[in-house]
Amino acid sequence: MKKFRKGDDVVVLTGRDKGKRGTILSVLDTERALVDNVNVVKKHTKPNPNKGETGGIISKESPIQISNLGIYNPNSKKADRVGFKVLEDGKKVRVFRSDGEMIDVG
């Protein structure tokens, strides 16, 4: 089980976007994730009339290291670390390290 999933609210812990909050759009591999409105870069594109694309400068999200992210804890309103707990019925769930509350309710 991975510590971060698509749709999790996260806080950036280090780097240029430190302190920003966003939602994970996708987890690319074990080390990188795309986060909404975080690590935005400008990309220069050429026009392509065959595909109907106009040229210019577009802004897009670039992947960010998962080690630079912390999951947002709504109880403490801060970033938190992720731990795991096995329930009585054998299900493995993610929990906040600070207070032990479950992240995965469903």
Biopython code that builds the backbone (N, CA, C, O; Angstrom):
import numpy as np
from Bio.PDB.StructureBuilder import StructureBuilder

atoms = [
    (1, "MET", "N", (0.848, -1.182, 0.000)),
    (1, "MET", "CA", (0.000, 0.000, 0.000)),
    (1, "MET", "C", (0.888, 1.238, 0.000)),
    (1, "MET", "O", (1.883, 1.308, 0.721)),
    (2, "LYS", "N", (0.512, 2.203, -0.816)),
    (2, "LYS", "CA", (1.306, 3.420, -0.930)),
    (2, "LYS", "C", (0.815, 4.463, 0.060)),
    (2, "LYS", "O", (-0.347, 4.456, 0.467)),
    (3, "LYS", "N", (1.722, 5.363, 0.443)),
    (3, "LYS", "CA", (1.364, 6.387, 1.421)),
    (3, "LYS", "C", (0.514, 7.491, 0.815)),
    (3, "LYS", "O", (-0.304, 8.088, 1.514)),
    (4, "PHE", "N", (0.688, 7.777, -0.474)),
    (4, "PHE", "CA", (-0.079, 8.829, -1.145)),
    (4, "PHE", "C", (-0.877, 8.233, -2.281)),
    (4, "PHE", "O", (-0.412, 7.334, -2.982)),
    (5, "ARG", "N", (-2.097, 8.747, -2.457)),
    (5, "ARG", "CA", (-2.983, 8.283, -3.517)),
    (5, "ARG", "C", (-3.543, 9.469, -4.280)),
    (5, "ARG", "O", (-3.492, 10.606, -3.811)),
    (6, "LYS", "N", (-4.071, 9.196, -5.451)),
    (6, "LYS", "CA", (-4.737, 10.219, -6.239)),
    (6, "LYS", "C", (-5.927, 10.762, -5.439)),
    (6, "LYS", "O", (-6.718, 9.996, -4.887)),
    (7, "GLY", "N", (-6.041, 12.086, -5.384)),
    (7, "GLY", "CA", (-7.140, 12.715, -4.670)),
    (7, "GLY", "C", (-6.816, 13.140, -3.252)),
    (7, "GLY", "O", (-7.638, 13.798, -2.614)),
    (8, "ASP", "N", (-5.638, 12.786, -2.733)),
    (8, "ASP", "CA", (-5.244, 13.200, -1.378)),
    (8, "ASP", "C", (-4.913, 14.687, -1.357)),
    (8, "ASP", "O", (-4.326, 15.208, -2.305)),
    (9, "ASP", "N", (-5.290, 15.374, -0.272)),
    (9, "ASP", "CA", (-4.872, 16.758, -0.058)),
    (9, "ASP", "C", (-3.498, 16.735, 0.582)),
    (9, "ASP", "O", (-3.293, 16.085, 1.607)),
    (10, "VAL", "N", (-2.548, 17.452, -0.027)),
    (10, "VAL", "CA", (-1.179, 17.449, 0.462)),
    (10, "VAL", "C", (-0.672, 18.876, 0.644)),
    (10, "VAL", "O", (-1.227, 19.824, 0.090)),
    (11, "VAL", "N", (0.398, 19.010, 1.435)),
    (11, "VAL", "CA", (1.091, 20.281, 1.664)),
    (11, "VAL", "C", (2.534, 20.083, 1.234)),
    (11, "VAL", "O", (3.144, 19.058, 1.542)),
    (12, "VAL", "N", (3.087, 21.073, 0.514)),
    (12, "VAL", "CA", (4.481, 21.004, 0.094)),
    (12, "VAL", "C", (5.358, 21.414, 1.273)),
    (12, "VAL", "O", (5.165, 22.482, 1.855)),
    (13, "LEU", "N", (6.332, 20.556, 1.626)),
    (13, "LEU", "CA", (7.171, 20.781, 2.797)),
    (13, "LEU", "C", (8.446, 21.556, 2.480)),
    (13, "LEU", "O", (8.913, 22.339, 3.307)),
    (14, "THR", "N", (9.011, 21.347, 1.298)),
    (14, "THR", "CA", (10.263, 22.016, 0.942)),
    (14, "THR", "C", (10.213, 22.463, -0.510)),
    (14, "THR", "O", (9.398, 21.989, -1.302)),
    (15, "GLY", "N", (11.104, 23.386, -0.836)),
    (15, "GLY", "CA", (11.245, 23.813, -2.217)),
    (15, "GLY", "C", (10.595, 25.153, -2.493)),
    (15, "GLY", "O", (10.189, 25.869, -1.577)),
    (16, "ARG", "N", (10.506, 25.473, -3.753)),
    (16, "ARG", "CA", (10.000, 26.758, -4.218)),
    (16, "ARG", "C", (8.551, 27.000, -3.805)),
    (16, "ARG", "O", (8.165, 28.139, -3.539)),
    (17, "ASP", "N", (7.759, 25.956, -3.750)),
    (17, "ASP", "CA", (6.335, 26.076, -3.433)),
    (17, "ASP", "C", (6.021, 25.693, -1.992)),
    (17, "ASP", "O", (4.906, 25.255, -1.709)),
    (18, "LYS", "N", (6.962, 25.843, -1.085)),
    (18, "LYS", "CA", (6.791, 25.449, 0.312)),
    (18, "LYS", "C", (5.554, 26.120, 0.912)),
    (18, "LYS", "O", (5.357, 27.327, 0.771)),
    (19, "GLY", "N", (4.722, 25.314, 1.585)),
    (19, "GLY", "CA", (3.528, 25.833, 2.241)),
    (19, "GLY", "C", (2.271, 25.752, 1.396)),
    (19, "GLY", "O", (1.171, 25.911, 1.926)),
    (20, "LYS", "N", (2.397, 25.510, 0.095)),
    (20, "LYS", "CA", (1.217, 25.443, -0.772)),
    (20, "LYS", "C", (0.468, 24.142, -0.540)),
    (20, "LYS", "O", (1.063, 23.103, -0.258)),
    (21, "ARG", "N", (-0.865, 24.223, -0.666)),
    (21, "ARG", "CA", (-1.717, 23.047, -0.562)),
    (21, "ARG", "C", (-2.279, 22.706, -1.920)),
    (21, "ARG", "O", (-2.571, 23.593, -2.721)),
    (22, "GLY", "N", (-2.429, 21.428, -2.179)),
    (22, "GLY", "CA", (-2.990, 20.998, -3.449)),
    (22, "GLY", "C", (-3.496, 19.577, -3.356)),
    (22, "GLY", "O", (-3.343, 18.911, -2.333)),
    (23, "THR", "N", (-4.102, 19.122, -4.441)),
    (23, "THR", "CA", (-4.643, 17.771, -4.523)),
    (23, "THR", "C", (-3.792, 16.979, -5.509)),
    (23, "THR", "O", (-3.410, 17.492, -6.561)),
    (24, "ILE", "N", (-3.498, 15.736, -5.167)),
    (24, "ILE", "CA", (-2.703, 14.893, -6.058)),
    (24, "ILE", "C", (-3.544, 14.531, -7.269)),
    (24, "ILE", "O", (-4.628, 13.961, -7.146)),
    (25, "LEU", "N", (-3.014, 14.880, -8.464)),
    (25, "LEU", "CA", (-3.692, 14.547, -9.716)),
    (25, "LEU", "C", (-3.368, 13.124, -10.144)),
    (25, "LEU", "O", (-4.242, 12.398, -10.617)),
    (26, "SER", "N", (-2.098, 12.724, -9.975)),
    (26, "SER", "CA", (-1.697, 11.353, -10.275)),
    (26, "SER", "C", (-0.374, 11.047, -9.600)),
    (26, "SER", "O", (0.457, 11.934, -9.408)),
    (27, "VAL", "N", (-0.185, 9.781, -9.240)),
    (27, "VAL", "CA", (1.084, 9.313, -8.693)),
    (27, "VAL", "C", (1.788, 8.599, -9.836)),
    (27, "VAL", "O", (1.312, 7.571, -10.319)),
    (28, "LEU", "N", (2.934, 9.148, -10.275)),
    (28, "LEU", "CA", (3.593, 8.642, -11.475)),
    (28, "LEU", "C", (4.369, 7.359, -11.216)),
    (28, "LEU", "O", (4.265, 6.414, -11.997)),
    (29, "ASP", "N", (5.136, 7.305, -10.152)),
    (29, "ASP", "CA", (5.855, 6.098, -9.764)),
    (29, "ASP", "C", (6.061, 6.153, -8.250)),
    (29, "ASP", "O", (5.347, 6.879, -7.557)),
    (30, "THR", "N", (7.008, 5.411, -7.741)),
    (30, "THR", "CA", (7.192, 5.380, -6.289)),
    (30, "THR", "C", (7.793, 6.664, -5.748)),
    (30, "THR", "O", (7.767, 6.885, -4.537)),
    (31, "GLU", "N", (8.340, 7.525, -6.617)),
    (31, "GLU", "CA", (9.043, 8.707, -6.143)),
    (31, "GLU", "C", (8.414, 10.031, -6.539)),
    (31, "GLU", "O", (8.744, 11.051, -5.934)),
    (32, "ARG", "N", (7.528, 10.069, -7.520)),
    (32, "ARG", "CA", (7.040, 11.347, -8.042)),
    (32, "ARG", "C", (5.514, 11.380, -8.143)),
    (32, "ARG", "O", (4.855, 10.358, -8.335)),
    (33, "ALA", "N", (4.976, 12.605, -8.005)),
    (33, "ALA", "CA", (3.530, 12.795, -8.120)),
    (33, "ALA", "C", (3.256, 14.147, -8.774)),
    (33, "ALA", "O", (4.067, 15.069, -8.685)),
    (34, "LEU", "N", (2.098, 14.250, -9.435)),
    (34, "LEU", "CA", (1.634, 15.518, -9.979)),
    (34, "LEU", "C", (0.628, 16.100, -9.007)),
    (34, "LEU", "O", (-0.339, 15.436, -8.635)),
    (35, "VAL", "N", (0.855, 17.360, -8.588)),
    (35, "VAL", "CA", (-0.027, 18.025, -7.628)),
    (35, "VAL", "C", (-0.611, 19.260, -8.299)),
    (35, "VAL", "O", (0.097, 19.994, -8.990)),
    (36, "ASP", "N", (-1.904, 19.486, -8.093)),
    (36, "ASP", "CA", (-2.624, 20.596, -8.696)),
    (36, "ASP", "C", (-2.058, 21.943, -8.227)),
    (36, "ASP", "O", (-1.968, 22.187, -7.024)),
    (37, "ASN", "N", (-1.678, 22.813, -9.163)),
    (37, "ASN", "CA", (-1.155, 24.169, -8.911)),
    (37, "ASN", "C", (0.126, 24.186, -8.078)),
    (37, "ASN", "O", (0.384, 25.160, -7.370)),
    (38, "VAL", "N", (0.922, 23.137, -8.151)),
    (38, "VAL", "CA", (2.208, 23.092, -7.460)),
    (38, "VAL", "C", (3.274, 22.718, -8.485)),
    (38, "VAL", "O", (3.039, 21.872, -9.349)),
    (39, "ASN", "N", (4.449, 23.348, -8.390)),
    (39, "ASN", "CA", (5.564, 23.109, -9.299)),
    (39, "ASN", "C", (5.154, 23.385, -10.747)),
    (39, "ASN", "O", (5.404, 22.578, -11.642)),
    (40, "VAL", "N", (4.519, 24.544, -10.958)),
    (40, "VAL", "CA", (4.043, 24.927, -12.279)),
    (40, "VAL", "C", (5.211, 25.489, -13.081)),
    (40, "VAL", "O", (5.943, 26.357, -12.605)),
    (41, "VAL", "N", (5.378, 24.980, -14.311)),
    (41, "VAL", "CA", (6.443, 25.432, -15.195)),
    (41, "VAL", "C", (5.829, 25.962, -16.485)),
    (41, "VAL", "O", (4.707, 25.604, -16.844)),
    (42, "LYS", "N", (6.576, 26.819, -17.178)),
    (42, "LYS", "CA", (6.159, 27.352, -18.469)),
    (42, "LYS", "C", (6.772, 26.483, -19.554)),
    (42, "LYS", "O", (7.950, 26.132, -19.490)),
    (43, "LYS", "N", (5.958, 26.136, -20.558)),
    (43, "LYS", "CA", (6.441, 25.327, -21.663)),
    (43, "LYS", "C", (6.164, 26.055, -22.962)),
    (43, "LYS", "O", (5.034, 26.475, -23.212)),
    (44, "HIS", "N", (7.181, 26.210, -23.787)),
    (44, "HIS", "CA", (7.045, 26.862, -25.084)),
    (44, "HIS", "C", (6.700, 25.798, -26.116)),
    (44, "HIS", "O", (7.425, 24.815, -26.266)),
    (45, "THR", "N", (5.593, 25.994, -26.829)),
    (45, "THR", "CA", (5.155, 25.008, -27.814)),
    (45, "THR", "C", (5.056, 25.652, -29.192)),
    (45, "THR", "O", (4.695, 26.821, -29.327)),
    (46, "LYS", "N", (5.384, 24.860, -30.209)),
    (46, "LYS", "CA", (5.238, 25.319, -31.585)),
    (46, "LYS", "C", (3.820, 25.007, -32.044)),
    (46, "LYS", "O", (3.205, 24.052, -31.569)),
    (47, "PRO", "N", (3.299, 25.817, -32.973)),
    (47, "PRO", "CA", (1.968, 25.502, -33.494)),
    (47, "PRO", "C", (2.009, 24.250, -34.365)),
    (47, "PRO", "O", (2.983, 24.011, -35.079)),
    (48, "ASN", "N", (0.951, 23.460, -34.300)),
    (48, "ASN", "CA", (0.828, 22.264, -35.120)),
    (48, "ASN", "C", (-0.529, 22.300, -35.821)),
    (48, "ASN", "O", (-1.544, 21.927, -35.233)),
    (49, "PRO", "N", (-0.547, 22.749, -37.078)),
    (49, "PRO", "CA", (-1.840, 22.878, -37.774)),
    (49, "PRO", "C", (-2.529, 21.534, -38.018)),
    (49, "PRO", "O", (-3.753, 21.488, -38.141)),
    (50, "ASN", "N", (-1.766, 20.443, -38.092)),
    (50, "ASN", "CA", (-2.377, 19.129, -38.319)),
    (50, "ASN", "C", (-3.242, 18.695, -37.134)),
    (50, "ASN", "O", (-4.293, 18.080, -37.318)),
    (51, "LYS", "N", (-2.793, 19.022, -35.916)),
    (51, "LYS", "CA", (-3.552, 18.670, -34.720)),
    (51, "LYS", "C", (-4.453, 19.808, -34.270)),
    (51, "LYS", "O", (-5.251, 19.634, -33.349)),
    (52, "GLY", "N", (-4.341, 20.973, -34.905)),
    (52, "GLY", "CA", (-5.164, 22.115, -34.527)),
    (52, "GLY", "C", (-4.670, 22.819, -33.274)),
    (52, "GLY", "O", (-5.444, 23.483, -32.584)),
    (53, "GLU", "N", (-3.371, 22.674, -32.975)),
    (53, "GLU", "CA", (-2.806, 23.299, -31.775)),
    (53, "GLU", "C", (-2.201, 24.645, -32.129)),
    (53, "GLU", "O", (-1.534, 24.788, -33.153)),
    (54, "THR", "N", (-2.440, 25.630, -31.273)),
    (54, "THR", "CA", (-1.804, 26.925, -31.457)),
    (54, "THR", "C", (-0.517, 26.958, -30.658)),
    (54, "THR", "O", (-0.402, 26.299, -29.624)),
    (55, "GLY", "N", (0.437, 27.715, -31.131)),
    (55, "GLY", "CA", (1.703, 27.826, -30.433)),
    (55, "GLY", "C", (1.615, 28.848, -29.319)),
    (55, "GLY", "O", (0.634, 29.585, -29.214)),
    (56, "GLY", "N", (2.641, 28.888, -28.489)),
    (56, "GLY", "CA", (2.684, 29.864, -27.420)),
    (56, "GLY", "C", (3.296, 29.288, -26.168)),
    (56, "GLY", "O", (3.927, 28.232, -26.189)),
    (57, "ILE", "N", (3.099, 29.995, -25.088)),
    (57, "ILE", "CA", (3.640, 29.581, -23.798)),
    (57, "ILE", "C", (2.489, 29.073, -22.941)),
    (57, "ILE", "O", (1.535, 29.804, -22.677)),
    (58, "ILE", "N", (2.580, 27.825, -22.508)),
    (58, "ILE", "CA", (1.529, 27.255, -21.661)),
    (58, "ILE", "C", (2.116, 26.938, -20.281)),
    (58, "ILE", "O", (3.306, 26.650, -20.155)),
    (59, "SER", "N", (1.286, 26.994, -19.270)),
    (59, "SER", "CA", (1.693, 26.617, -17.913)),
    (59, "SER", "C", (1.161, 25.227, -17.623)),
    (59, "SER", "O", (0.001, 24.927, -17.907)),
    (60, "LYS", "N", (2.008, 24.379, -17.058)),
    (60, "LYS", "CA", (1.577, 23.032, -16.709)),
    (60, "LYS", "C", (2.286, 22.576, -15.454)),
    (60, "LYS", "O", (3.354, 23.083, -15.112)),
    (61, "GLU", "N", (1.683, 21.607, -14.764)),
    (61, "GLU", "CA", (2.284, 21.064, -13.560)),
    (61, "GLU", "C", (3.407, 20.104, -13.935)),
    (61, "GLU", "O", (3.302, 19.330, -14.886)),
    (62, "SER", "N", (4.476, 20.178, -13.162)),
    (62, "SER", "CA", (5.591, 19.278, -13.336)),
    (62, "SER", "C", (5.613, 18.337, -12.129)),
    (62, "SER", "O", (5.163, 18.724, -11.051)),
    (63, "PRO", "N", (6.122, 17.118, -12.283)),
    (63, "PRO", "CA", (6.143, 16.191, -11.145)),
    (63, "PRO", "C", (6.990, 16.724, -9.992)),
    (63, "PRO", "O", (7.965, 17.445, -10.202)),
    (64, "ILE", "N", (6.603, 16.358, -8.779)),
    (64, "ILE", "CA", (7.333, 16.751, -7.575)),
    (64, "ILE", "C", (7.648, 15.486, -6.784)),
    (64, "ILE", "O", (6.885, 14.520, -6.802)),
    (65, "GLN", "N", (8.787, 15.507, -6.090)),
    (65, "GLN", "CA", (9.188, 14.354, -5.287)),
    (65, "GLN", "C", (8.187, 14.117, -4.155)),
    (65, "GLN", "O", (7.748, 15.066, -3.506)),
    (66, "ILE", "N", (7.833, 12.877, -3.922)),
    (66, "ILE", "CA", (6.887, 12.541, -2.858)),
    (66, "ILE", "C", (7.486, 12.843, -1.486)),
    (66, "ILE", "O", (6.751, 13.119, -0.538)),
    (67, "SER", "N", (8.822, 12.792, -1.373)),
    (67, "SER", "CA", (9.460, 13.081, -0.091)),
    (67, "SER", "C", (9.280, 14.543, 0.314)),
    (67, "SER", "O", (9.465, 14.884, 1.482)),
    (68, "ASN", "N", (8.922, 15.412, -0.635)),
    (68, "ASN", "CA", (8.701, 16.825, -0.343)),
    (68, "ASN", "C", (7.249, 17.133, -0.005)),
    (68, "ASN", "O", (6.885, 18.300, 0.139)),
    (69, "LEU", "N", (6.417, 16.110, 0.122)),
    (69, "LEU", "CA", (4.993, 16.292, 0.401)),
    (69, "LEU", "C", (4.629, 15.713, 1.758)),
    (69, "LEU", "O", (5.225, 14.739, 2.217)),
    (70, "GLY", "N", (3.634, 16.334, 2.395)),
    (70, "GLY", "CA", (3.051, 15.804, 3.617)),
    (70, "GLY", "C", (1.540, 15.822, 3.455)),
    (70, "GLY", "O", (0.994, 16.754, 2.865)),
    (71, "ILE", "N", (0.870, 14.827, 3.960)),
    (71, "ILE", "CA", (-0.582, 14.766, 3.818)),
    (71, "ILE", "C", (-1.228, 15.773, 4.770)),
    (71, "ILE", "O", (-0.771, 15.949, 5.899)),
    (72, "TYR", "N", (-2.288, 16.429, 4.310)),
    (72, "TYR", "CA", (-2.944, 17.473, 5.106)),
    (72, "TYR", "C", (-3.877, 16.833, 6.122)),
    (72, "TYR", "O", (-4.753, 16.043, 5.769)),
    (73, "ASN", "N", (-3.676, 17.186, 7.400)),
    (73, "ASN", "CA", (-4.520, 16.685, 8.480)),
    (73, "ASN", "C", (-5.549, 17.767, 8.819)),
    (73, "ASN", "O", (-5.167, 18.821, 9.329)),
    (74, "PRO", "N", (-6.843, 17.541, 8.554)),
    (74, "PRO", "CA", (-7.854, 18.565, 8.828)),
    (74, "PRO", "C", (-8.056, 18.847, 10.312)),
    (74, "PRO", "O", (-8.534, 19.923, 10.670)),
    (75, "ASN", "N", (-7.702, 17.899, 11.188)),
    (75, "ASN", "CA", (-7.867, 18.113, 12.628)),
    (75, "ASN", "C", (-6.871, 19.141, 13.156)),
    (75, "ASN", "O", (-7.249, 20.045, 13.902)),
    (76, "SER", "N", (-5.599, 19.007, 12.772)),
    (76, "SER", "CA", (-4.572, 19.931, 13.245)),
    (76, "SER", "C", (-4.319, 21.067, 12.267)),
    (76, "SER", "O", (-3.614, 22.023, 12.592)),
    (77, "LYS", "N", (-4.897, 20.968, 11.059)),
    (77, "LYS", "CA", (-4.718, 21.951, 9.990)),
    (77, "LYS", "C", (-3.244, 22.129, 9.620)),
    (77, "LYS", "O", (-2.810, 23.239, 9.310)),
    (78, "LYS", "N", (-2.471, 21.031, 9.653)),
    (78, "LYS", "CA", (-1.057, 21.043, 9.301)),
    (78, "LYS", "C", (-0.738, 19.800, 8.475)),
    (78, "LYS", "O", (-1.568, 18.907, 8.307)),
    (79, "ALA", "N", (0.488, 19.775, 7.968)),
    (79, "ALA", "CA", (0.960, 18.586, 7.263)),
    (79, "ALA", "C", (1.280, 17.502, 8.282)),
    (79, "ALA", "O", (1.678, 17.790, 9.411)),
    (80, "ASP", "N", (1.102, 16.265, 7.871)),
    (80, "ASP", "CA", (1.328, 15.147, 8.777)),
    (80, "ASP", "C", (2.004, 14.010, 8.018)),
    (80, "ASP", "O", (2.013, 13.980, 6.787)),
    (81, "ARG", "N", (2.566, 13.080, 8.779)),
    (81, "ARG", "CA", (3.146, 11.894, 8.175)),
    (81, "ARG", "C", (2.102, 10.785, 8.138)),
    (81, "ARG", "O", (1.087, 10.845, 8.832)),
    (82, "VAL", "N", (2.365, 9.775, 7.318)),
    (82, "VAL", "CA", (1.420, 8.683, 7.123)),
    (82, "VAL", "C", (1.974, 7.415, 7.746)),
    (82, "VAL", "O", (3.136, 7.060, 7.549)),
    (83, "GLY", "N", (1.115, 6.739, 8.506)),
    (83, "GLY", "CA", (1.464, 5.445, 9.067)),
    (83, "GLY", "C", (0.433, 4.419, 8.630)),
    (83, "GLY", "O", (-0.547, 4.761, 7.968)),
    (84, "PHE", "N", (0.647, 3.177, 8.991)),
    (84, "PHE", "CA", (-0.277, 2.102, 8.633)),
    (84, "PHE", "C", (-0.721, 1.370, 9.877)),
    (84, "PHE", "O", (0.022, 1.255, 10.852)),
    (85, "LYS", "N", (-1.955, 0.871, 9.829)),
    (85, "LYS", "CA", (-2.514, 0.129, 10.946)),
    (85, "LYS", "C", (-3.349, -1.008, 10.362)),
    (85, "LYS", "O", (-4.040, -0.826, 9.359)),
    (86, "VAL", "N", (-3.283, -2.177, 10.991)),
    (86, "VAL", "CA", (-4.087, -3.313, 10.557)),
    (86, "VAL", "C", (-5.275, -3.433, 11.503)),
    (86, "VAL", "O", (-5.103, -3.549, 12.716)),
    (87, "LEU", "N", (-6.483, -3.405, 10.938)),
    (87, "LEU", "CA", (-7.703, -3.497, 11.735)),
    (87, "LEU", "C", (-7.960, -4.947, 12.144)),
    (87, "LEU", "O", (-7.265, -5.861, 11.701)),
    (88, "GLU", "N", (-8.977, -5.142, 13.002)),
    (88, "GLU", "CA", (-9.300, -6.482, 13.498)),
    (88, "GLU", "C", (-9.691, -7.430, 12.374)),
    (88, "GLU", "O", (-9.380, -8.620, 12.427)),
    (89, "ASP", "N", (-10.381, -6.904, 11.343)),
    (89, "ASP", "CA", (-10.816, -7.768, 10.240)),
    (89, "ASP", "C", (-9.703, -8.013, 9.218)),
    (89, "ASP", "O", (-9.946, -8.648, 8.191)),
    (90, "GLY", "N", (-8.490, -7.521, 9.479)),
    (90, "GLY", "CA", (-7.355, -7.781, 8.605)),
    (90, "GLY", "C", (-7.118, -6.721, 7.544)),
    (90, "GLY", "O", (-6.181, -6.839, 6.755)),
    (91, "LYS", "N", (-7.960, -5.673, 7.510)),
    (91, "LYS", "CA", (-7.765, -4.611, 6.530)),
    (91, "LYS", "C", (-6.634, -3.697, 6.972)),
    (91, "LYS", "O", (-6.512, -3.361, 8.150)),
    (92, "LYS", "N", (-5.813, -3.304, 6.017)),
    (92, "LYS", "CA", (-4.706, -2.384, 6.281)),
    (92, "LYS", "C", (-5.161, -0.987, 5.879)),
    (92, "LYS", "O", (-5.599, -0.783, 4.747)),
    (93, "VAL", "N", (-5.063, -0.024, 6.791)),
    (93, "VAL", "CA", (-5.510, 1.336, 6.516)),
    (93, "VAL", "C", (-4.388, 2.331, 6.813)),
    (93, "VAL", "O", (-3.475, 2.059, 7.592)),
    (94, "ARG", "N", (-4.489, 3.494, 6.163)),
    (94, "ARG", "CA", (-3.533, 4.572, 6.422)),
    (94, "ARG", "C", (-4.043, 5.418, 7.580)),
    (94, "ARG", "O", (-5.243, 5.670, 7.695)),
    (95, "VAL", "N", (-3.120, 5.857, 8.440)),
    (95, "VAL", "CA", (-3.479, 6.693, 9.588)),
    (95, "VAL", "C", (-2.519, 7.878, 9.666)),
    (95, "VAL", "O", (-1.394, 7.821, 9.168)),
    (96, "PHE", "N", (-2.997, 8.970, 10.313)),
    (96, "PHE", "CA", (-2.119, 10.099, 10.589)),
    (96, "PHE", "C", (-1.198, 9.714, 11.734)),
    (96, "PHE", "O", (-1.653, 9.124, 12.714)),
    (97, "ARG", "N", (0.100, 10.038, 11.632)),
    (97, "ARG", "CA", (1.051, 9.672, 12.660)),
    (97, "ARG", "C", (0.841, 10.466, 13.948)),
    (97, "ARG", "O", (1.114, 9.955, 15.034)),
    (98, "SER", "N", (0.358, 11.717, 13.846)),
    (98, "SER", "CA", (0.269, 12.568, 15.036)),
    (98, "SER", "C", (-0.861, 12.148, 15.976)),
    (98, "SER", "O", (-0.674, 12.129, 17.193)),
    (99, "ASP", "N", (-2.038, 11.811, 15.425)),
    (99, "ASP", "CA", (-3.169, 11.503, 16.301)),
    (99, "ASP", "C", (-3.768, 10.114, 16.089)),
    (99, "ASP", "O", (-4.688, 9.732, 16.812)),
    (100, "GLY", "N", (-3.275, 9.356, 15.122)),
    (100, "GLY", "CA", (-3.752, 7.987, 14.902)),
    (100, "GLY", "C", (-5.101, 7.886, 14.215)),
    (100, "GLY", "O", (-5.636, 6.785, 14.082)),
    (101, "GLU", "N", (-5.677, 9.024, 13.765)),
    (101, "GLU", "CA", (-6.950, 9.002, 13.053)),
    (101, "GLU", "C", (-6.765, 8.344, 11.685)),
    (101, "GLU", "O", (-5.710, 8.474, 11.063)),
    (102, "MET", "N", (-7.801, 7.637, 11.222)),
    (102, "MET", "CA", (-7.737, 6.988, 9.927)),
    (102, "MET", "C", (-7.899, 7.995, 8.798)),
    (102, "MET", "O", (-8.728, 8.902, 8.877)),
    (103, "ILE", "N", (-7.097, 7.827, 7.740)),
    (103, "ILE", "CA", (-7.224, 8.659, 6.538)),
    (103, "ILE", "C", (-8.297, 8.052, 5.650)),
    (103, "ILE", "O", (-9.170, 8.759, 5.146)),
    (104, "ASP", "N", (-8.230, 6.740, 5.459)),
    (104, "ASP", "CA", (-9.178, 6.025, 4.597)),
    (104, "ASP", "C", (-10.397, 5.647, 5.430)),
    (104, "ASP", "O", (-10.332, 4.752, 6.272)),
    (105, "VAL", "N", (-11.494, 6.329, 5.189)),
    (105, "VAL", "CA", (-12.722, 6.027, 5.936)),
    (105, "VAL", "C", (-13.465, 4.894, 5.246)),
    (105, "VAL", "O", (-14.012, 4.012, 5.909)),
    (106, "GLY", "N", (-13.488, 4.914, 3.912)),
    (106, "GLY", "CA", (-14.242, 3.921, 3.145)),
    (106, "GLY", "C", (-13.547, 2.675, 2.931)),
    (106, "GLY", "O", (-14.088, 1.768, 2.298)),
]
sb = StructureBuilder()
sb.init_structure("model")
sb.init_model(0)
sb.init_chain("A")
sb.init_seg("    ")
for serial, (resi, resn, name, xyz) in enumerate(atoms, 1):
    if name == "N":
        sb.init_residue(resn, " ", resi, " ")
    sb.init_atom(name, np.array(xyz, "f"), 0.0, 1.0, " ", f" {name:<3s}", serial, name[0])
structure = sb.get_structure()
